[in-house]
Amino acid sequence: MAVVISNGEAGYKWMNVFRPETAFYDCTNHFQDLTYTNSDGWGQFPCQGGSVSVWLQQ
């Protein structure tokens, strides 16, 4: 699980979730596209401004 919270503008957080080459979906439905981690488990997880997104492993 990756949780991203923004109290400012929209953006993303680059973080290691220790799940290499794995797809994640936003269970808050703010983003319809999946995000994928690389071979080292790092992924770019977006969040809308002033919001929260919870990314779960697909």
N, C-alpha and C positions, 0 to 999 in steps of 0.2 A: 504494500500500500504506500502511496505517496500522497501527502496532503500539502497543498499550496494555498496560502492565504495572502491576499493583497489588501493593504489599506491605502493604496495609491492607484497608479495607473495599471493597465493590463500589462502583463509580461510573462515571464517564464522562470523556472528554477531548474538549473542543471544540477542533477544529483545522482548519486549512486544508490540504487535500491537493491543491489546484490542479486539481481535476476538477469543474467546475460541473455541477450537476443529474445526478449519477451515483449509481448504486446500488452498495453494497459489501456483501459477505457475510463472515461470520466463518469462516475456513477451519479454525479449531480446534473448531468445532461447539459452542461454549459458548452461542451465540445463534442461533436459527433465523430470526429476523426480519432483513430487510435494513435497512441504514441508508442514508439519502440525504443528499447534499450539497445546499446551496442554490445559487443562481445565482452566488454569489461563490466557490464551492468549499469552503465551511465545512461541517463535519458534526459530529454528536455520536456518538462512538464509545465504547460501553460496554465494561466489563471486570468480571468477577467478582472478589470479594475474594481476595487472595493468588494471583492467576492472571495469565495473559497471553491476549490475544486478538489475532489477526492478521486484519485486514480487507483483502480484495482486491477490486479492481474487478470487477463482474459483467460 
